[in-house]
Amino acid sequence: METHLWRLADIGKLMRRDWKNRFDVLILMRPANVFYCTGATSPGSYVMVTKQGEAALGVPASDEAQVRAAATFDYIKPFDGRSAMIGSIISLLKHFQPEGIKSIGIEYSWLSHGLAQLLAAPAVKGEDASIGDCDFLVDRQRAVKDGAEIDLMRAAARVADAGMAAAAAAVRPGTTEVEVAAEAEYAMRREGAEGFRHTCTGSGPRTAMARPLPTSRKIADRELVTIELHPVVNGYSSALCRTVCAGRPDAGQEEAFAVLTLAQQETAAMTRAGVTLAELEGNFHRLLREAGHEKHIFGRPVHGVGIETREAPFPSGGRGLETGAGSEPEAEEPLKGNTVLAVGSRGLSAGDWGVTVEDTVVAGAEGPEVLTAYPRTLAVD
């Protein structure tokens, strides 16, 4: 709990310092942000944060006892239904700023249009208060992990490695994509996963897709299979993707896999505090182009990972593509130490098949720490 209180205080400092008091109050409803600030996992909850670092938590009445056991706040407002939730928000705004609020930050990328309009109504925010998007502020805070968060992500990475071993062992002609995914998820549950952000399995031509959800398609002899795992351990995830072959790969597949793995490994090796995402992505794509695969490149290969499997930092122009957000553009700033990235989240697509290799990497002050360790090979033992 103490960790969450420090995070709330830090968000207050960001509001005062980096955003020059742009917002008096933030109303956060995105589940990842609520969890980050409070440790609460109750669906439909919200957290209100002032620029002084004061905070209150609104929760559905049915979850009040559970939330109070996990998160200690001076102000916890239970509510029953949307109308009562809005009433609790009005009450808390008056409590924190009895003289009136001048500016409120909300998460436009998460809220439905109807709820955003409701929060912007004068009866809720006050007659004179302005409403703005605060997604970027909280994303920026979450991008740099503390030691406890990285420990949780190390645990999630170990769980992902176990899941990948089980999934790869299940890859054989006649097995379905769903069966491969099931083996991965069963193994990850046994190793401590409480859930999964998503588990992707694609075979044959579906390996050229981004995030292929598993189907009943049967794997054919000598087909490639892409497996992407994101287990959750105590609220934090990891990112691991491997491409394997159900049999002996052909020369073209082996060559493309070798080129991609080299690009991914060299990019992971240069992941450290001080480099930018543009430099990492540029290196990744440069190596693929120099190997003659310019036309086969697809997607953005580097982004943040943590509570969510795709979170800040994003490459320039990548935020809207990933979240649908209308947030302020993310500056291409040098990475800070303890930023955790998914490196290699997109690979090569040759039309009839594709290859992807992805790992979870901590950008340390002295160099990278690769958290996921499953071998990078097409062969299935």
Residue pairs with C-beta under 8 A, 6 or more apart in sequence:
1 39
1 71
1 72
3 146
3 148
4 36
4 37
4 38
4 39
4 71
7 36
7 37
7 141
8 37
8 49
8 53
8 55
9 53
10 53
10 141
11 26
11 37
11 49
11 53
11 137
11 138
11 141
12 49
12 50
12 51
12 52
12 53
12 54
13 53
14 137
14 140
14 141
15 21
15 22
15 23
15 26
15 49
15 51
15 137
16 51
18 137
18 140
19 137
21 51
22 103
22 105
22 132
23 51
23 103
23 104
23 105
23 132
23 134
23 137
24 50
24 51
24 97
24 101
24 102
24 103
24 104
24 129
25 48
25 49
25 50
25 51
25 93
25 96
25 97
25 101
25 103
25 104
25 105
26 48
26 49
26 104
26 105
26 106
26 134
26 137
26 138
27 46
27 47
27 48
27 89
27 104
27 105
27 106
27 119
28 34
28 37
28 46
28 47
28 48
28 49
28 107
28 134
28 138
29 45
29 46
29 106
29 107
29 110
29 111
29 115
30 107
30 109
30 110
30 135
30 138
31 41
31 43
31 45
32 142
32 307
32 308
32 311
33 47
33 107
33 138
33 142
34 40
34 45
34 46
34 47
35 41
35 235
35 307
36 138
36 141
36 142
36 307
37 47
37 49
37 55
38 45
38 47
38 55
38 57
38 70
38 71
38 73
39 70
39 71
39 235
40 47
40 57
40 59
40 67
40 70
40 71
41 70
41 235
42 59
42 60
42 63
42 66
42 67
43 60
44 59
44 60
44 85
45 57
45 58
45 59
45 60
45 63
45 67
46 57
46 58
46 85
46 89
47 55
47 56
47 57
47 58
48 55
48 56
48 57
48 58
48 89
48 92
48 93
48 96
49 55
50 96
50 97
54 96
55 73
55 75
56 73
56 74
56 75
56 76
56 77
56 92
56 95
56 96
57 67
57 71
57 73
57 75
57 76
57 77
58 76
58 77
58 78
58 79
58 85
58 88
58 89
58 92
59 67
59 76
59 77
59 78
59 79
60 78
60 79
60 80
61 78
61 79
61 80
62 80
64 76
64 78
67 76
68 76
75 92
75 95
77 88
77 91
77 92
78 88
79 85
79 87
79 88
86 118
86 119
86 124
89 119
89 124
90 123
90 124
93 101
93 104
93 124
93 125
93 126
100 126
100 128
100 129
101 125
101 126
101 129
102 128
102 129
102 130
103 129
103 130
103 131
103 132
104 119
104 125
104 129
104 130
104 131
104 132
105 131
105 132
105 133
105 134
105 137
106 116
106 119
106 120
106 131
106 132
106 133
106 134
107 133
107 134
107 135
107 138
108 116
108 133
108 135
108 325
108 326
108 327
109 133
109 135
109 323
109 324
109 325
109 326
109 327
110 135
111 119
118 124
119 125
119 131
120 131
125 131
133 325
133 326
133 327
133 328
135 323
135 325
135 327
136 312
136 327
136 328
136 330
139 311
139 312
139 327
139 330
140 312
142 306
142 307
142 311
142 312
143 304
143 306
143 311
143 312
143 313
143 336
143 339
144 336
144 337
144 338
144 339
145 153
145 306
145 338
145 339
145 340
145 362
146 338
147 338
149 236
149 306
150 338
150 340
150 362
152 233
152 234
152 235
152 236
153 236
153 237
153 238
153 305
153 306
153 340
153 360
153 362
153 371
154 371
155 192
155 233
155 234
155 236
156 193
156 231
156 232
156 233
156 236
156 237
156 238
156 360
157 238
157 240
157 360
157 371
157 372
157 373
158 191
159 188
159 191
159 192
159 193
159 231
159 233
159 238
160 188
160 229
160 230
160 231
160 238
160 239
160 240
160 360
160 372
160 374
161 240
161 372
161 373
161 374
162 187
162 188
162 190
162 191
163 184
163 185
163 187
163 188
163 191
163 193
163 229
163 231
163 240
164 184
164 227
164 229
164 240
164 242
164 374
165 187
165 374
166 183
166 184
166 186
166 187
167 180
167 181
167 183
167 184
167 187
167 201
167 227
167 229
168 227
168 242
168 244
168 374
168 380
168 381
169 183
169 380
169 381
170 179
170 180
170 183
170 184
171 180
171 219
171 225
171 227
171 244
171 245
171 246
171 380
172 219
172 246
172 380
173 218
173 219
173 220
173 221
173 223
173 246
173 247
174 218
174 219
175 218
175 219
175 246
176 214
176 215
176 216
176 217
176 218
176 219
177 201
177 202
177 203
177 206
177 212
177 214
177 215
177 216
177 217
177 219
177 225
178 201
178 214
178 215
178 216
180 201
180 214
180 219
180 225
180 227
181 199
181 200
181 201
181 214
181 227
184 199
184 201
184 227
184 229
185 193
185 196
185 199
188 196
188 229
188 231
191 231
192 233
193 231
193 232
193 233
194 232
194 233
194 234
195 231
195 232
196 229
196 230
196 231
196 232
197 230
197 232
197 237
197 308
197 309
198 211
198 213
198 228
198 230
198 309
199 214
199 228
199 229
199 230
200 211
200 212
200 213
200 214
200 226
200 227
200 228
200 229
200 241
201 212
201 213
201 214
201 225
201 226
201 227
201 228
202 209
202 212
202 214
202 225
202 226
203 217
203 219
203 220
203 223
203 224
203 225
203 226
203 246
204 217
204 219
204 220
204 223
204 224
204 352
204 353
205 351
205 352
205 353
206 212
206 215
206 217
206 226
207 224
207 225
207 226
207 243
207 353
207 354
207 355
207 356
208 298
208 349
208 350
208 351
208 352
208 353
208 354
209 354
210 298
210 299
210 346
211 228
212 226
219 225
219 246
220 246
221 246
221 247
222 245
222 246
222 247
222 248
222 249
222 250
223 245
223 246
223 247
223 353
224 243
224 244
224 245
224 246
224 249
224 253
224 353
224 354
224 355
224 378
225 243
225 244
225 245
225 246
226 241
226 242
226 243
226 354
226 355
226 356
227 241
227 242
227 243
227 244
228 239
228 240
228 241
228 356
228 358
229 238
229 239
229 240
229 241
230 237
230 238
230 239
230 240
230 309
231 237
231 238
235 307
236 306
236 307
237 305
237 306
237 307
237 308
237 309
238 305
238 360
238 371
238 372
239 305
239 309
239 342
239 345
239 358
239 359
239 360
239 372
240 358
240 359
240 360
240 372
240 374
241 344
241 345
241 356
241 357
241 358
242 356
242 357
242 358
242 374
242 376
243 257
243 347
243 354
243 355
243 356
243 357
243 378
244 377
244 378
244 379
244 380
245 253
245 378
245 379
245 380
246 380
249 257
249 378
252 350
253 353
253 355
253 378
254 378
256 293
256 296
256 348
256 350
256 355
257 355
257 357
257 378
259 287
259 288
259 291
259 293
259 348
260 288
260 344
260 347
260 348
260 355
260 356
260 357
261 357
261 376
262 287
263 283
263 284
263 285
263 287
263 288
263 291
264 284
264 301
264 343
264 344
264 347
264 357
264 358
264 359
264 376
265 376
266 283
266 287
267 280
267 283
267 284
267 287
267 301
267 302
267 343
267 344
268 343
268 344
268 359
268 361
268 368
268 370
269 367
269 368
270 279
270 280
270 283
270 368
271 280
271 335
271 341
271 343
271 361
271 362
271 363
271 368
272 335
272 363
272 364
272 365
272 366
272 367
272 368
273 334
273 335
273 336
273 337
273 339
273 363
273 364
273 365
274 334
274 335
275 334
275 335
275 363
276 332
276 333
276 334
276 335
277 302
277 303
277 313
277 314
277 315
277 316
277 332
277 335
277 341
278 315
278 316
278 332
280 301
280 302
280 341
280 343
281 300
281 301
281 302
281 315
284 301
284 302
284 343
284 344
285 297
285 301
288 294
288 296
288 297
288 348
289 297
293 348
296 348
296 349
296 350
297 346
297 348
297 349
298 346
298 347
298 348
298 349
298 354
299 345
299 346
299 347
300 314
300 315
300 318
300 321
300 345
300 346
301 343
301 344
301 345
301 346
301 347
302 315
302 341
302 342
302 343
302 344
302 345
303 310
303 311
303 313
303 314
303 315
303 318
303 322
303 341
303 342
303 345
304 310
304 311
304 312
304 313
304 314
304 339
304 340
304 341
304 342
305 311
305 340
305 341
305 342
305 360
306 340
309 342
310 322
310 323
310 342
310 345
312 319
312 330
313 330
313 333
313 335
313 339
313 341
314 322
314 330
315 332
316 329
316 330
316 331
316 332
317 329
318 330
319 325
319 327
319 329
319 330
320 326
320 327
335 341
335 363
336 363
337 363
337 364
337 365
338 362
338 363
338 364
339 362
339 363
340 360
340 361
340 362
340 363
340 371
341 360
341 361
341 362
341 363
342 358
342 359
342 360
342 361
343 358
343 359
343 360
343 361
344 356
344 357
344 358
344 359
345 356
345 358
346 356
347 354
347 355
347 356
347 357
348 354
348 355
348 356
357 376
359 370
359 371
359 372
360 370
360 371
360 372
361 368
361 369
361 370
361 371
362 368
362 369
362 370
362 371
